[in-house]
Structures are given as structure tokens and as C-alpha cells.
Amino acid sequence: MSTIQNELAKEFLLKAEGLMEQEKYPEAISYATAGLEIMFEIANNFFQKNEFHFSFDPFQKLNEINSIKGIYVEKSSNKSEVSSKLKEGIKALKDGVQHSLDRIQRLDEITICYCLGINIEQYVRYRKMAGYWGPTAAGGKVYEKSGLFGMGKHNFDKKDAEVSLDYCTKTIINIEETLERLNKPLSEE
């Protein structure tokens, strides 16, 4: 763990280690996973900064629209019925866009894994086990996030915590090393 450069990721892994020693296995896994999440965000920012754009926000334009034109609603003299049907149509549209966004986000996550040389099969299996945990805005604490591969299980044991800490530590080191290599000119290889 001493080779990890990112202080916040390292802090979360050390906290996970301490929680594991206290036999608080679910908490240990949540902190280790939050450390990994920090590094994924750094990697995503690296690719964004270097003009590797993987995602977009379809809600940006949708939320700017105050009224949607062109939605056919049966003629009705009841304005509340028309309003209700418009609301249903807009909700269905937003749900469809959210579903598409989830699929795109899943591809983004897989693309980032690919770019960083992370074993995608192991990554998906880890996310299915541990779920998604992120640091709070103030740092130091974590919260469970919804994830593309599930919310993870919650009845963790010592073996799960050991596997989690090992996987997150190795993956964080891999991400840092890969980003460092990507920042070097080819002539320095």
C-alpha cells in the first residue's frame, strides 16, 4: 500500500484495513471500494482532459425544455387529463433516456477498464460482489451508490473483505501506474 500515491485512496484503504481488523467486514469492503472509485474518477477525468470522451448527458437538453411539442394527445376538454397524459409521456421519455444512459455508462466503465488494462471479467465480478461505494463530498466517509452491475451483497465475511482489499489495492496501483505511463512521451520508454 505504500506505493499508492493518491492520498485519499490510500486513506480509504488504510481505513478498510483497520475495519477488517475490527471484524467490520461490510464497512471494510465499502471503504476499499470507495478508494477504487476515487481512482476510477481520476482515470475518467484523465481521459476527459485528454479528449477521450466516453459519455454524454442526454438529460442536459431534456431538462432545458420547458414544453415538449409534437406529443400527440387525444382531444379532450379536460385539461387535467391532457396534463396527466403529457406528464406520463415525459416520464416515459425520461425513463427511456435513463435506460439508454445506463447502457452507455456501462460501456464507459468497460472502456475505461480496457484502456487501463484492467481484467474486465474480474472487474465485473468484483462489482457484482461489492457494489458501488463513493466518498462523501467532505471526504472521510462513504455512501452506497447505485451501480451498473448491481448493488452488491451485504452479508460479507472475512474472506470477502480480504479479497476486496487485495483487489482494490492491486487495481489502484495498476491505475496509477498506467496513468503515469500514459503521461510519458513515447521517447521515454
N, C-alpha and C positions, 0 to 999 in steps of 0.2 A: 504494500500500500504506500510505501514511502516514495515510490516512483510516480505517483499520481500528482500532477501539477495543479489541477484545479482545486482550490482550497475548499470550496463549498461541497463539491463532490466527495472530496476526501473527508470532510467533516461528517457528512451523512454516512459514509462507510464506517467511520470510526464509531459513530453513534450506533449503527447497526450491530457492530461487533460487541459493544457494551451491552446492548439489549439482548443479544444472543447469550452472553454470559449470565444474564439475569433470567434466562429461560423465557423471555418475552418474544417468542418466535414470530408471531404476525407483525409486531412492531419492527422487529429487526428486518424483516423482508420489505416492509413498506419504506424504511429509510434507505436500504440498499437500492431499491428500485427507484426511489426519488433521486439518488445520486446518478443513476444511469440516465434518468430523464433529463437531468441538467446537461449531461454530455450530448444527448440527442438534440437538445435545443441549441447548444453551441454548434454542433455539426450542421444543423439546419440553417442557422444564421451564417455560417461559413459559406455554404453553398448559395444562399440567397445573395450574400455580399459579392460573391464571385460570379453572379449572373447565371447560376444554375437554378432556374425557377421551377419548382415541382408542383406548387399548388396555387390556387386562386380562391377567392371568396365570392361565390355566386350570390350570397345574401347582401353584399355591399350595394349592388344596383337594386336588388329587390326591395331592400329597406328604404331606398331613396324614393321609391314610387309611392305616392300618396293614394293614387287611384289606379286601378288596373282596367284598361279599356279592352274591348274585344271579347270579354267573357259573356257568353250567351246565357241569359236568364229568362225563363219563361215569363210571358207577360202576366203581370199581376197587379192588382190595385192595392195590394197590401205591401207597403214599403218595408215593414219589418221582415216579411217573408223574402223579399228581394235582398235585403241587407244580410239576412241569415244565409241565403244561398251564396252570396258573394263571399262572406266570411268562410264558408265551407270550401269554396273553390280556392280561395287564397291559402287556406290551411293545407289543402291537398297539394297545391303547388309547392308550398314551403317544405312539406314532408318529402315530396319527390326530390326537390333540390337537396335537402339534407341527406337523403339516402345516397344520391349521387356524390355529394361531398364526402360522405363516409367512405365510399369506394375509392375516390381519388386520394383521400388521406391515407388509406391503407396502402395504395400504390406508392405514395410518397414515402411512407415508412419503410416499405420494402426497397424502394430505390435508394434511400439513404443507407440502409443496411448493405446493399450491393456496392455502393460507392465506397463504403468504409471497410469492405471485406469481411463483414460480419456474417457468420453462418446463418442463413435465413431460417432454416428448419429449427435450429436451436433457439433462435430469437422468438419465433412464433410459439414454440413450446414453452419458453420461459414466460412470455406474456400471458399465455393461457393459464399458467400456474399462478403467477404472482399478480397479474393485473397491471394497473397503471397507477402510479403514485407520483405526485409532484410536490415540490417545495411550496410553502405558502409565500406570499409576496414579501412578508417580513423575514422569511428565512428561518431556519431552525426547527420548523415543524413541517409535517406533511399532511396531505389530504388525498383521498382516493378520487381518481378521475375516471370518467368513462373511457373505455378503450375499444380499439378496433378488433381485438381478439378476445374480448370478454373482460369480466371484472375480476377474474381470478377466484381462487378458493380462499376460505378464511380459517380453516382448521389446520394450520400449519404445525409441523413438528420440527424437531431439531435438525433432521436430515434436510428438510425443505429449506430451513434457514441457512444451513451450511452451503447447500447448492446455490442458493440465491446470492449469498455474499461472495462466493467464489466466481460465479458467472458475472455478476455486476462488476467486480474488481477487474477481472480479465478483460471484459468488454470496454470498460472505461479506459484502461491502459491502451487497448487497441485503438480506440477512437482518438485519443490524444496523440499516439504515435503516427497514425495515418494522417491526421490533420497537419501535424508537423512536417511530414514528408510532402504533403500537397502544397505546403507553403514554400518549399525549397525549389530553387531553379533546377532544371534537369542537369545542368552542368556540374552541380554539387554532388551528384550520385556517385 
